[in-house]
Amino acid sequence: MSGGRGTLVETRTIKPLTRRLCEGALGLYGLRDAHLEPLVGGFVEVYLVRTADGEDFVLRLYGLSHVDEAAMREDPRLRTGPGLRSPDTIHAQLSWVASLGRETGLLVPEPMLTSEGSLVGRVSVEGMQTERHCALLRWVPGLHRAKDPSPEDLSLLGSFVARMHDHSERHPLPEPVALPRWDHSWPFGDSAPLWDEGQRFYSEEDMGVFVETARHSKEILEELGEGADVFGVIHRDLKLDNVVFHRGKAGVLDFDACGLGHYLLDLCRVRRNLTSTHPNRLRELWNAFMGGYEATRPLPEGHRGYFGTFAAIQTVAAVNRQVALLATGGPRKKTRDPRFLSNAVGLLKRMSANWALLPLGMQELPYKLGAVIGAA
């Protein structure tokens, strides 16, 4: 790539300060005369970048983390919130994605190095009080099929996830402290919004359901353990919107939440997404996904019995997000249907009444209960 900052050409209006910020960021990678198109706004701004010679990239601009880095080194669980945007965390995530693509050939975004050899750039422009961090990744080609996926698509995704988990098991990180931990403390830790603000939205009886869910989940996760065969680097947000298909392969995008967790959490995230987007095809698509996964990485005996617990964990994590938004007056567009909170506790009540059944695994559960486990 040629040096110099060059100019940017936009197809949609971009504020002048933002345009200068993007120009400065791309200059760190030696890009010039690039076409720029905004894709996603918010705490992470995402842009499609097309160079003059036809190469496509994704530029990501990150809002700053206000969590002390030293505190996060002491407790990686702090990285599951705003700490996800710390430069150390971003660097660790990009390093792992780079190794995943390099070692496996899986279709993932390839992180690019700045001209100084860094995976994470730092950029600021006159008129901004703070600098921003940025990353540039090679564009992953392919089609989104979230609206109408085929069983073959889900089988390809299952195979991808299995190979990703194989890579996690066989290539443990020497110093994983910079990655977030998606463990029991994520939804149930002392700092979870549910414990501080939940009484505003739930009765004492309802709060008791959360306490029981936390107790049961802790017992199950301790039983499962954190050996490399069950616990490692996971994607953590495997929804179909983050998947593309290209030339008979599945590709996975958006590793912004990747960190340390149980591999089963990734599987249950897929089921949760299928339940909410394709409830009438859940059994067909889930079976295709698990068929693709187990053709590469068979689940150990009895591990299907843990699916219900991870579904409960995801439900409580979603409750925490909603409670935090409502308690702080968060943006209206991010709030859920007001029935969500009551539906979630109702689901957990039904699950707590069936803890004895859950070890049977989702395939053997009464179908209605097995279907709604991923729905909250």
Solvent accessible surface area in square Angstrom, and as a share of the most:
residue,aa,sasa,rsa
1,M,126,0.56
2,S,66,0.42
3,G,50,0.48
4,G,45,0.43
5,R,129,0.47
6,G,25,0.24
7,T,81,0.47
8,L,17,0.09
9,V,91,0.52
10,E,55,0.25
11,T,88,0.51
12,R,127,0.46
13,T,137,0.80
14,I,21,0.11
15,K,150,0.64
16,P,96,0.60
17,L,64,0.32
18,T,31,0.18
19,R,80,0.29
20,R,85,0.31
21,L,4,0.02
22,C,0,0.00
23,E,29,0.13
24,G,10,0.10
25,A,0,0.00
26,L,1,0.01
27,G,20,0.19
28,L,53,0.26
29,Y,12,0.05
30,G,12,0.12
31,L,6,0.03
32,R,114,0.42
33,D,65,0.34
34,A,1,0.00
35,H,50,0.22
36,L,0,0.00
37,E,41,0.18
38,P,28,0.17
39,L,72,0.36
40,V,87,0.50
41,G,58,0.56
42,G,58,0.56
43,F,107,0.45
44,V,15,0.09
45,E,36,0.16
46,V,14,0.08
47,Y,11,0.04
48,L,21,0.10
49,V,0,0.00
50,R,112,0.41
51,T,14,0.08
52,A,86,0.67
53,D,113,0.59
54,G,50,0.48
55,E,58,0.26
56,D,30,0.16
57,F,0,0.00
58,V,22,0.13
59,L,0,0.00
60,R,30,0.11
61,L,0,0.00
62,Y,4,0.02
63,G,10,0.10
64,L,44,0.22
65,S,25,0.16
66,H,167,0.75
67,V,43,0.25
68,D,90,0.47
69,E,38,0.17
70,A,58,0.45
71,A,37,0.29
72,M,1,0.00
73,R,127,0.46
74,E,152,0.68
75,D,50,0.26
76,P,21,0.13
77,R,89,0.32
78,L,74,0.37
79,R,1,0.00
80,T,31,0.18
81,G,34,0.33
82,P,80,0.50
83,G,0,0.00
84,L,18,0.09
85,R,33,0.12
86,S,2,0.01
87,P,45,0.29
88,D,47,0.24
89,T,0,0.00
90,I,3,0.01
91,H,85,0.38
92,A,19,0.14
93,Q,8,0.04
94,L,13,0.06
95,S,42,0.27
96,W,2,0.01
97,V,3,0.02
98,A,25,0.19
99,S,22,0.14
100,L,0,0.00
101,G,21,0.20
102,R,165,0.60
103,E,95,0.43
104,T,33,0.19
105,G,50,0.49
106,L,17,0.08
107,L,38,0.19
108,V,17,0.10
109,P,15,0.10
110,E,87,0.39
111,P,12,0.08
112,M,31,0.14
113,L,105,0.52
114,T,13,0.07
115,S,98,0.63
116,E,166,0.75
117,G,48,0.46
118,S,42,0.27
119,L,20,0.10
120,V,17,0.10
121,G,5,0.05
122,R,139,0.51
123,V,11,0.06
124,S,66,0.43
125,V,20,0.11
126,E,149,0.67
127,G,68,0.65
128,M,46,0.20
129,Q,187,0.83
130,T,74,0.43
131,E,55,0.25
132,R,35,0.13
133,H,12,0.05
134,C,0,0.00
135,A,1,0.00
136,L,1,0.01
137,L,15,0.07
138,R,80,0.29
139,W,95,0.33
140,V,13,0.08
141,P,55,0.35
142,G,32,0.31
143,L,118,0.59
144,H,106,0.47
145,R,95,0.35
146,A,21,0.16
147,K,189,0.80
148,D,110,0.57
149,P,1,0.01
150,S,37,0.24
151,P,42,0.26
152,E,117,0.52
153,D,7,0.03
154,L,0,0.00
155,S,41,0.27
156,L,62,0.31
157,L,0,0.00
158,G,0,0.00
159,S,34,0.22
160,F,5,0.02
161,V,0,0.00
162,A,0,0.00
163,R,95,0.35
164,M,0,0.00
165,H,0,0.00
166,D,23,0.12
167,H,5,0.02
168,S,5,0.03
169,E,56,0.25
170,R,175,0.64
171,H,82,0.37
172,P,95,0.60
173,L,52,0.26
174,P,130,0.82
175,E,141,0.63
176,P,48,0.30
177,V,59,0.34
178,A,18,0.14
179,L,0,0.00
180,P,0,0.00
181,R,40,0.15
182,W,7,0.03
183,D,11,0.06
184,H,38,0.17
185,S,41,0.26
186,W,44,0.16
187,P,0,0.00
188,F,13,0.05
189,G,14,0.14
190,D,141,0.73
191,S,98,0.63
192,A,5,0.04
193,P,42,0.26
194,L,0,0.00
195,W,62,0.22
196,D,105,0.54
197,E,49,0.22
198,G,0,0.00
199,Q,114,0.51
200,R,148,0.54
201,F,66,0.27
202,Y,15,0.06
203,S,60,0.39
204,E,160,0.72
205,E,126,0.56
206,D,21,0.11
207,M,19,0.09
208,G,36,0.35
209,V,18,0.10
210,F,0,0.00
211,V,87,0.50
212,E,55,0.25
213,T,0,0.00
214,A,14,0.11
215,R,115,0.42
216,H,21,0.09
217,S,0,0.00
218,K,106,0.45
219,E,90,0.40
220,I,26,0.13
221,L,15,0.07
222,E,116,0.52
223,E,119,0.53
224,L,19,0.09
225,G,25,0.24
226,E,92,0.41
227,G,37,0.35
228,A,52,0.40
229,D,79,0.41
230,V,16,0.09
231,F,17,0.07
232,G,9,0.09
233,V,6,0.04
234,I,0,0.00
235,H,0,0.00
236,R,41,0.15
237,D,29,0.15
238,L,1,0.01
239,K,59,0.25
240,L,6,0.03
241,D,90,0.47
242,N,11,0.06
243,V,1,0.00
244,V,4,0.02
245,F,8,0.03
246,H,52,0.23
247,R,216,0.79
248,G,60,0.57
249,K,113,0.48
250,A,7,0.06
251,G,0,0.00
252,V,0,0.00
253,L,41,0.20
254,D,49,0.25
255,F,16,0.07
256,D,21,0.11
257,A,13,0.10
258,C,0,0.00
259,G,0,0.00
260,L,20,0.10
261,G,0,0.00
262,H,4,0.02
263,Y,9,0.03
264,L,7,0.03
265,L,4,0.02
266,D,0,0.00
267,L,0,0.00
268,C,2,0.01
269,R,43,0.16
270,V,2,0.01
271,R,12,0.04
272,R,22,0.08
273,N,16,0.08
274,L,0,0.00
275,T,10,0.06
276,S,74,0.48
277,T,67,0.39
278,H,24,0.11
279,P,77,0.48
280,N,151,0.77
281,R,66,0.24
282,L,2,0.01
283,R,114,0.42
284,E,82,0.37
285,L,0,0.00
286,W,2,0.01
287,N,68,0.35
288,A,19,0.15
289,F,0,0.00
290,M,4,0.02
291,G,43,0.41
292,G,6,0.05
293,Y,2,0.01
294,E,47,0.21
295,A,91,0.71
296,T,57,0.33
297,R,30,0.11
298,P,97,0.61
299,L,28,0.14
300,P,66,0.41
301,E,177,0.79
302,G,54,0.52
303,H,24,0.11
304,R,63,0.23
305,G,13,0.12
306,Y,28,0.11
307,F,0,0.00
308,G,1,0.01
309,T,3,0.02
310,F,4,0.02
311,A,2,0.02
312,A,0,0.00
313,I,5,0.02
314,Q,9,0.04
315,T,0,0.00
316,V,0,0.00
317,A,3,0.03
318,A,0,0.00
319,V,0,0.00
320,N,12,0.06
321,R,118,0.43
322,Q,6,0.03
323,V,0,0.00
324,A,35,0.27
325,L,37,0.18
326,L,67,0.33
327,A,25,0.20
328,T,111,0.64
329,G,66,0.64
330,G,20,0.20
331,P,65,0.41
332,R,212,0.77
333,K,179,0.76
334,K,125,0.53
335,T,44,0.26
336,R,93,0.34
337,D,68,0.35
338,P,123,0.77
339,R,160,0.59
340,F,16,0.07
341,L,17,0.09
342,S,68,0.44
343,N,89,0.46
344,A,0,0.00
345,V,10,0.06
346,G,19,0.19
347,L,6,0.03
348,L,0,0.00
349,K,73,0.31
350,R,118,0.43
351,M,0,0.00
352,S,33,0.21
353,A,85,0.66
354,N,36,0.19
355,W,28,0.10
356,A,96,0.75
357,L,63,0.31
358,L,4,0.02
359,P,82,0.52
360,L,97,0.48
361,G,2,0.02
362,M,10,0.04
363,Q,62,0.28
364,E,101,0.45
365,L,11,0.05
366,P,74,0.46
367,Y,99,0.38
368,K,170,0.72
369,L,20,0.10
370,G,1,0.01
371,A,21,0.17
372,V,49,0.28
373,I,0,0.00
374,G,2,0.02
375,A,53,0.41
376,A,18,0.14
